[in-house]
Amino acid sequence: MNATMPGAAAAPFSLCVYCGSRAGLDPRFRAAAQALGTALGRRGWRLVYGGGRVGLMGVVADAALAAGGTVFGVIPVSLQEREVGHTGLSELRIVSSMHQRKQTMAEAADAFLALPGGIGTLEELFEVWTWRQLGDHDRPLGLLNVAGFYDGLLDFLDQTVAQGFVGPATRALLTVDAEIERLLDRLHQQAGDRPGRPPLELDRI
């Protein structure tokens, strides 16, 4: 399941995961983050995420590491203390700003997936979705709808289509599933095992 680069050793398929720096109140959120991290490690994929040790961020990273996975975290210096930068990762990169964090994460990813989270998670997902709509990248986007957490958001997104603000093709770019392994399979299939990654053109940020 790894994407390969000609003339080089196999590079692991890299999934950028957006999720909360809090764990939330429903224990199913934590369980899903742990199951996702475990699945990534078992598949030999690399987790790319925001570099924190708290909340769902820490859960997914710890699970991936425990399953033998590689984890690349990116955290701005301003959040190093608030999100408690994870010192046990394969690589933790400390950057100067949120813009640099998001760009570094995006450039390292073959696909993107959002777990439950707050406004930061939503902002990251919608930004990378907007970049996809604008043609800045062609990488797949996934939403793991744990315990119906995103049902209200999905209804709203359908309303934006119904009212003519979002086109059906743009809406269809977001792959939604409640089952982890199936969603990972779908994202991997959409990304394809193409050699290397075309560069992202993110000069806007």
Backbone bond lengths (Angstrom), bond angles and torsions (degrees), N, CA, C in turn:
res aa  C-N    CA-C-N  psi(-1)  N-CA   C-N-CA  omega(-1)  CA-C   N-CA-C  phi
1 M - - - 1.457 - - 1.513 112.19 -
2 N 1.286 119.36 8.73 1.451 121.88 -178.17 1.516 111.41 -90.08
3 A 1.345 115.57 140.99 1.454 120.28 172.53 1.519 108.01 -76.02
4 T 1.335 116.93 135.92 1.453 119.67 -176.23 1.511 110.76 -114.86
5 M 1.324 115.84 152.53 1.451 123.00 179.27 1.516 108.07 -116.80
6 P 1.338 118.03 128.95 1.455 119.68 -176.93 1.518 111.75 -60.70
7 G 1.341 115.96 136.40 1.452 119.83 177.68 1.512 114.04 76.20
8 A 1.334 117.26 10.96 1.463 120.17 -178.45 1.517 108.98 -140.84
9 A 1.329 115.35 164.39 1.453 119.64 176.25 1.525 109.24 -65.03
10 A 1.321 115.83 155.22 1.455 120.56 -178.95 1.525 110.18 -59.64
11 A 1.326 115.59 130.67 1.462 120.96 176.60 1.516 108.48 -97.09
12 P 1.316 118.77 134.95 1.466 119.47 -179.17 1.524 111.27 -66.93
13 F 1.306 115.45 145.29 1.454 120.89 173.47 1.528 107.34 -64.77
14 S 1.312 116.84 128.54 1.464 121.51 -173.04 1.518 110.74 -109.26
15 L 1.317 116.10 123.33 1.458 122.07 178.72 1.516 109.62 -111.00
16 C 1.327 116.71 121.65 1.456 122.11 175.49 1.521 108.18 -86.99
17 V 1.320 116.55 122.30 1.462 122.00 -177.65 1.524 109.58 -112.77
18 Y 1.327 115.59 125.67 1.458 122.66 173.53 1.522 107.77 -102.45
19 C 1.332 116.94 132.98 1.466 119.60 -179.96 1.523 109.77 -163.29
20 G 1.321 115.45 173.80 1.451 121.14 -173.03 1.518 114.57 -73.54
21 S 1.328 115.56 147.03 1.460 121.46 170.30 1.525 110.09 -83.85
22 R 1.324 116.09 1.68 1.459 123.39 168.34 1.522 107.59 -116.79
23 A 1.336 115.85 159.89 1.464 119.92 -177.50 1.517 112.73 -88.83
24 G 1.343 117.98 -15.25 1.455 120.07 -176.34 1.516 111.76 78.84
25 L 1.323 116.10 171.80 1.462 121.08 -174.39 1.518 113.89 -91.03
26 D 1.317 116.98 -26.25 1.469 120.96 -178.08 1.529 108.75 -86.28
27 P 1.326 117.92 121.50 1.473 119.95 -179.12 1.524 113.63 -61.23
28 R 1.313 117.50 -15.76 1.467 120.42 178.48 1.524 111.52 -68.92
29 F 1.322 117.31 -24.47 1.459 119.61 177.77 1.528 110.61 -67.36
30 R 1.327 115.34 -46.96 1.464 120.21 178.13 1.531 110.70 -63.06
31 A 1.334 115.75 -41.66 1.464 119.79 -179.58 1.526 110.58 -62.69
32 A 1.335 117.00 -38.86 1.464 120.16 179.74 1.526 110.87 -67.83
33 A 1.333 116.94 -40.78 1.465 120.07 178.76 1.521 110.63 -62.86
34 Q 1.336 116.45 -40.78 1.458 120.22 179.07 1.524 110.51 -66.57
35 A 1.331 116.45 -42.72 1.464 120.02 179.66 1.526 111.31 -65.24
36 L 1.327 116.73 -37.16 1.464 119.84 178.32 1.521 110.97 -65.14
37 G 1.332 116.77 -47.59 1.454 119.91 179.21 1.517 111.86 -60.06
38 T 1.323 116.73 -41.66 1.459 121.48 178.54 1.526 110.64 -62.61
39 A 1.334 116.23 -42.62 1.464 120.32 179.66 1.526 111.49 -63.01
40 L 1.329 116.65 -40.07 1.461 119.72 179.23 1.524 111.14 -64.22
41 G 1.333 116.08 -44.23 1.459 119.79 179.09 1.516 112.28 -62.34
42 R 1.317 117.23 -43.21 1.458 121.28 -178.53 1.524 111.94 -67.54
43 R 1.328 116.75 -29.93 1.461 120.66 178.87 1.536 112.00 -80.26
44 G 1.324 117.01 -11.03 1.450 119.81 -176.27 1.514 112.99 77.96
45 W 1.342 117.18 20.09 1.453 122.36 179.01 1.524 110.22 -86.21
46 R 1.318 116.70 162.51 1.454 121.83 174.89 1.523 109.60 -102.12
47 L 1.321 116.22 131.27 1.457 122.03 173.41 1.521 109.26 -87.59
48 V 1.318 115.55 128.05 1.458 122.37 171.87 1.529 106.53 -113.84
49 Y 1.315 116.92 126.37 1.467 118.28 -176.76 1.526 109.48 -155.75
50 G 1.331 115.18 -175.45 1.460 120.93 -171.06 1.511 117.29 -77.17
51 G 1.325 118.94 3.95 1.453 121.36 169.62 1.511 117.54 82.96
52 G 1.339 118.42 1.11 1.459 120.40 -177.79 1.517 113.81 -85.05
53 R 1.336 114.56 161.53 1.470 120.88 -179.94 1.522 111.72 -106.66
54 V 1.329 117.79 -4.74 1.463 121.16 -175.62 1.525 110.80 -106.19
55 G 1.337 115.90 164.10 1.446 121.62 175.61 1.518 113.16 62.95
56 L 1.338 114.72 -156.48 1.468 119.51 179.01 1.513 111.45 -65.10
57 M 1.343 116.81 -25.91 1.464 120.18 177.37 1.522 110.47 -58.09
58 G 1.312 115.89 -48.60 1.459 120.01 -179.55 1.512 112.60 -67.72
59 V 1.339 116.61 -36.37 1.461 120.34 -178.70 1.522 111.04 -63.73
60 V 1.338 117.09 -47.81 1.463 119.66 -177.11 1.526 110.83 -67.42
61 A 1.335 116.77 -37.68 1.465 119.71 179.39 1.521 111.20 -67.13
62 D 1.328 117.56 -46.55 1.460 120.68 -179.78 1.525 111.46 -61.70
63 A 1.330 116.45 -39.41 1.464 119.93 -179.44 1.527 111.11 -67.11
64 A 1.330 116.26 -41.41 1.465 119.23 178.56 1.526 111.10 -62.96
65 L 1.322 116.84 -43.12 1.458 121.08 179.12 1.529 111.12 -63.71
66 A 1.345 115.78 -42.70 1.464 120.20 -179.03 1.528 111.62 -63.79
67 A 1.343 115.76 -27.60 1.469 120.12 179.61 1.524 112.28 -90.40
68 G 1.331 116.61 9.95 1.457 120.80 176.84 1.511 114.89 86.78
69 G 1.336 116.84 14.28 1.454 120.26 -178.10 1.516 113.54 -84.51
70 T 1.320 114.69 168.07 1.460 123.13 175.17 1.521 108.32 -99.88
71 V 1.328 117.02 135.18 1.460 121.09 -176.58 1.519 109.88 -129.22
72 F 1.316 115.52 124.73 1.466 123.39 178.39 1.520 108.14 -113.46
73 G 1.330 116.52 114.40 1.453 121.37 179.85 1.513 111.65 -108.24
74 V 1.330 116.14 145.86 1.457 122.31 178.87 1.519 108.41 -131.71
75 I 1.314 117.20 121.67 1.460 120.36 -176.08 1.525 109.84 -138.35
76 P 1.339 117.57 135.59 1.465 119.40 176.19 1.518 110.66 -75.08
77 V 1.303 115.92 150.45 1.455 120.03 -177.01 1.521 111.64 -59.46
78 S 1.337 117.44 -29.88 1.460 121.05 -179.35 1.520 112.94 -68.01
79 L 1.337 117.63 -21.15 1.458 122.00 -179.12 1.524 112.61 -108.89
80 Q 1.309 117.34 3.85 1.458 121.17 -177.39 1.523 111.64 -57.06
81 E 1.328 116.74 -39.10 1.466 119.87 179.90 1.526 111.20 -85.59
82 R 1.333 117.55 -41.91 1.467 120.69 -176.17 1.524 111.87 -64.04
83 E 1.331 117.12 -44.37 1.456 120.97 -179.64 1.528 112.25 -95.71
84 V 1.310 116.90 2.42 1.460 123.70 176.40 1.532 110.12 51.87
85 G 1.327 115.47 82.46 1.458 121.00 -178.64 1.518 112.23 -50.55
86 H 1.314 116.11 131.64 1.466 122.99 -175.44 1.526 108.97 -78.81
87 T 1.323 116.85 117.68 1.464 121.35 -176.10 1.528 113.42 -90.44
88 G 1.343 117.12 -2.32 1.465 119.42 -177.28 1.511 114.44 -102.33
89 L 1.327 117.39 15.44 1.462 121.04 -175.74 1.518 112.12 -80.18
90 S 1.328 115.70 165.29 1.462 120.62 172.18 1.519 109.70 -61.69
91 E 1.338 115.85 -38.60 1.466 121.62 175.15 1.517 109.02 -155.04
92 L 1.332 116.71 130.80 1.453 122.80 173.24 1.518 107.68 -119.63
93 R 1.326 115.90 119.00 1.456 120.60 179.67 1.525 109.35 -107.48
94 I 1.320 116.20 123.76 1.458 121.60 178.38 1.525 107.90 -98.25
95 V 1.341 116.43 123.46 1.459 121.99 -175.93 1.521 109.69 -117.52
96 S 1.328 116.03 173.43 1.464 120.64 -171.56 1.515 114.39 -86.00
97 S 1.350 118.34 -21.45 1.466 119.05 -173.49 1.525 110.69 -151.84
98 M 1.341 115.07 165.59 1.453 120.34 175.42 1.520 111.25 -64.05
99 H 1.329 117.35 -37.32 1.462 120.53 178.87 1.531 110.26 -60.35
100 Q 1.324 115.76 -43.59 1.458 119.14 179.97 1.521 110.58 -67.80
101 R 1.327 116.47 -36.69 1.466 120.31 177.65 1.521 110.37 -59.17
102 K 1.329 116.48 -50.91 1.456 120.43 -175.70 1.525 111.76 -65.84
103 Q 1.327 116.73 -39.16 1.453 119.24 179.37 1.527 111.09 -67.31
104 T 1.334 117.03 -41.80 1.465 120.75 179.58 1.523 110.82 -62.71
105 M 1.318 116.35 -43.02 1.461 120.41 178.26 1.522 111.04 -63.11
106 A 1.334 116.26 -44.25 1.465 120.22 -178.05 1.520 111.40 -64.50
107 E 1.318 116.31 -41.50 1.468 119.93 -178.63 1.527 112.04 -66.19
108 A 1.344 116.51 -25.43 1.465 120.51 -177.68 1.520 113.09 -88.09
109 A 1.328 117.92 -4.59 1.458 121.18 -169.37 1.521 113.34 -104.79
110 D 1.333 115.04 147.70 1.456 122.41 169.77 1.524 111.42 -96.25
111 A 1.336 116.53 -20.26 1.457 122.01 179.78 1.532 107.78 -159.96
112 F 1.332 115.57 166.19 1.458 121.75 -176.36 1.525 109.80 -129.38
113 L 1.337 115.12 145.07 1.461 120.14 -179.98 1.524 109.13 -146.00
114 A 1.319 116.34 137.73 1.466 121.06 177.32 1.520 110.71 -112.75
115 L 1.316 114.98 129.83 1.458 123.94 168.89 1.536 107.76 -92.89
116 P 1.329 119.03 177.45 1.459 119.27 172.46 1.530 111.71 -56.35
117 G 1.302 115.57 147.11 1.461 121.54 179.74 1.512 110.14 -177.09
118 G 1.318 116.26 -174.05 1.449 122.24 -177.58 1.521 112.45 -101.09
119 I 1.338 115.44 -149.96 1.463 119.52 -173.41 1.531 111.70 -66.59
120 G 1.333 117.82 -29.96 1.456 119.71 177.54 1.518 111.65 -65.81
121 T 1.326 116.27 -42.37 1.464 121.00 177.90 1.519 110.62 -62.64
122 L 1.337 115.87 -44.74 1.462 119.94 179.93 1.522 110.95 -64.12
123 E 1.328 116.61 -41.70 1.467 120.04 -179.45 1.520 110.69 -62.21
124 E 1.326 117.01 -42.78 1.465 120.68 -179.57 1.524 111.10 -64.88
125 L 1.330 116.52 -44.07 1.459 120.14 179.69 1.523 111.02 -63.42
126 F 1.328 116.83 -47.23 1.465 119.54 -176.84 1.526 111.65 -68.53
127 E 1.319 117.27 -31.69 1.459 118.33 178.14 1.524 111.39 -67.88
128 V 1.331 117.14 -46.61 1.458 119.06 -178.70 1.529 110.47 -69.52
129 W 1.328 117.04 -27.74 1.462 122.06 174.32 1.535 109.70 -68.04
130 T 1.325 116.77 -42.07 1.462 121.09 177.15 1.523 110.72 -63.20
131 W 1.336 117.04 -42.23 1.475 120.48 176.98 1.523 110.31 -58.89
132 R 1.337 116.40 -38.86 1.471 120.11 178.33 1.529 110.09 -65.14
133 Q 1.324 117.37 -44.39 1.456 121.36 179.76 1.534 111.04 -60.82
134 L 1.333 116.50 -36.98 1.456 121.51 -178.11 1.527 112.71 -79.80
135 G 1.330 116.52 -6.62 1.452 120.15 178.76 1.510 114.29 85.83
136 D 1.338 117.85 15.28 1.457 120.89 178.94 1.529 112.12 -75.40
137 H 1.317 117.60 -18.59 1.465 121.89 174.24 1.523 107.84 -157.35
138 D 1.335 115.71 169.35 1.467 119.82 -179.56 1.521 111.12 -128.15
139 R 1.315 117.19 29.34 1.458 121.22 -174.56 1.533 111.02 -91.61
140 P 1.318 117.13 145.32 1.466 119.98 -174.64 1.525 113.14 -71.90
141 L 1.336 113.83 155.18 1.461 122.70 -177.45 1.521 108.93 -124.24
142 G 1.327 116.43 132.28 1.459 120.34 -179.54 1.512 112.39 -127.74
143 L 1.322 115.20 151.64 1.461 122.45 176.49 1.518 107.76 -129.21
144 L 1.335 116.51 118.40 1.457 120.86 177.64 1.528 107.90 -90.33
145 N 1.307 116.68 106.97 1.466 122.16 -173.84 1.525 109.62 -88.98
146 V 1.317 115.26 80.17 1.463 121.98 -175.97 1.522 110.43 -74.49
147 A 1.334 116.35 123.46 1.462 122.07 175.51 1.530 112.18 52.52
148 G 1.322 116.79 34.48 1.461 120.99 178.59 1.512 114.58 69.34
149 F 1.346 117.13 17.32 1.466 120.51 -175.80 1.520 112.13 -55.96
150 Y 1.317 117.59 -37.50 1.466 121.15 -174.94 1.526 113.43 -98.93
151 D 1.323 118.60 12.89 1.463 120.49 -178.39 1.532 111.38 -57.37
152 G 1.325 116.94 -45.50 1.466 120.08 -178.96 1.514 112.16 -63.90
153 L 1.334 116.25 -40.50 1.455 120.09 178.32 1.524 110.92 -64.63
154 L 1.315 117.11 -41.51 1.463 120.70 -179.78 1.521 111.10 -65.34
155 D 1.331 117.04 -37.45 1.464 120.20 174.82 1.525 110.58 -62.20
156 F 1.328 116.25 -42.20 1.462 120.09 178.56 1.524 111.24 -63.58
157 L 1.325 117.16 -42.09 1.459 120.65 178.60 1.529 110.86 -61.62
158 D 1.321 116.95 -39.69 1.456 119.78 176.18 1.527 110.34 -63.55
159 Q 1.336 116.23 -34.22 1.466 120.26 177.81 1.527 110.99 -66.86
160 T 1.338 117.38 -36.80 1.466 119.09 178.23 1.522 111.29 -64.55
161 V 1.326 116.16 -32.20 1.458 119.94 175.93 1.526 110.14 -71.76
162 A 1.327 116.01 -46.49 1.462 121.01 -178.16 1.526 111.88 -60.41
163 Q 1.335 116.59 -31.76 1.461 120.86 -178.10 1.525 112.62 -93.64
164 G 1.319 117.42 5.35 1.452 120.99 171.74 1.512 116.47 83.77
165 F 1.345 118.33 14.24 1.459 120.59 179.59 1.526 112.87 -91.39
166 V 1.308 117.06 -25.54 1.464 122.69 179.63 1.517 108.02 -128.30
167 G 1.323 116.81 134.46 1.453 120.47 178.68 1.510 111.87 -77.75
168 P 1.333 117.55 151.06 1.464 120.32 178.84 1.523 113.23 -56.51
169 A 1.328 117.66 -34.80 1.468 120.31 -179.39 1.527 111.01 -66.99
170 T 1.335 116.66 -38.35 1.466 120.38 177.29 1.521 110.76 -67.55
171 R 1.320 116.81 -42.13 1.465 121.05 177.92 1.522 110.58 -60.34
172 A 1.332 116.17 -37.52 1.458 120.78 -176.74 1.520 113.00 -72.43
173 L 1.340 117.85 -11.00 1.458 120.28 178.86 1.528 112.10 -68.40
174 L 1.344 117.21 -21.89 1.464 120.88 -179.55 1.523 109.50 -91.62
175 T 1.322 116.31 115.55 1.457 121.99 179.39 1.527 109.00 -90.80
176 V 1.314 116.55 120.56 1.465 122.09 -175.09 1.522 109.94 -113.81
177 D 1.329 115.75 135.68 1.463 120.19 177.21 1.523 108.16 -156.91
178 A 1.314 116.23 154.58 1.464 121.18 176.64 1.523 111.52 -102.78
179 E 1.328 116.92 -4.53 1.463 122.05 -176.75 1.522 109.65 -111.32
180 I 1.310 116.63 121.42 1.466 121.89 -169.89 1.522 112.76 -61.77
181 E 1.312 117.46 -56.15 1.460 119.87 -174.72 1.527 111.39 -60.95
182 R 1.316 116.63 -39.58 1.461 120.06 179.48 1.526 111.19 -65.67
183 L 1.332 116.69 -40.56 1.461 119.81 179.14 1.521 110.58 -66.16
184 L 1.332 117.50 -41.38 1.462 119.81 177.87 1.522 110.97 -62.36
185 D 1.327 116.76 -41.27 1.463 119.93 177.89 1.529 110.98 -61.74
186 R 1.317 116.27 -41.40 1.468 120.38 -178.40 1.526 110.96 -65.87
187 L 1.325 117.21 -43.38 1.461 120.29 179.83 1.523 111.20 -65.62
188 H 1.328 116.21 -41.45 1.462 120.10 179.35 1.519 110.81 -63.70
189 Q 1.325 116.82 -41.42 1.454 120.56 179.12 1.530 110.71 -65.02
190 Q 1.325 117.07 -40.75 1.467 120.68 179.46 1.524 111.24 -66.23
191 A 1.326 116.42 -37.23 1.466 119.97 -179.64 1.515 110.39 -70.82
192 G 1.319 116.68 -35.27 1.449 121.06 -177.52 1.517 110.49 76.21
193 D 1.295 116.40 162.69 1.457 121.77 178.07 1.524 109.45 -94.42
194 R 1.329 115.40 42.70 1.461 119.46 -177.34 1.527 109.74 -70.71
195 P 1.334 118.06 146.12 1.466 120.58 -178.79 1.518 111.49 -69.65
196 G 1.332 115.68 130.76 1.454 120.78 175.47 1.512 112.58 68.59
197 R 1.306 116.14 -173.15 1.453 122.38 178.24 1.517 108.65 -130.00
198 P 1.332 118.76 126.09 1.458 118.26 174.35 1.529 109.39 -62.74
199 P 1.318 118.56 143.69 1.459 119.75 -177.69 1.512 112.34 -64.20
200 L 1.334 116.37 144.73 1.444 121.13 173.01 1.519 108.89 -83.33
201 E 1.314 116.26 138.64 1.452 120.66 177.88 1.527 107.67 -103.91
202 L 1.321 114.93 89.50 1.457 120.58 -173.65 1.520 111.06 -113.72
203 D 1.317 117.06 38.73 1.454 120.43 -177.93 1.527 111.84 -64.11
204 R 1.341 116.00 -17.78 1.465 118.51 -179.20 1.516 112.20 -63.87
205 I 1.336 116.58 -24.95 1.459 118.03 -178.46 1.519 109.15 -102.59
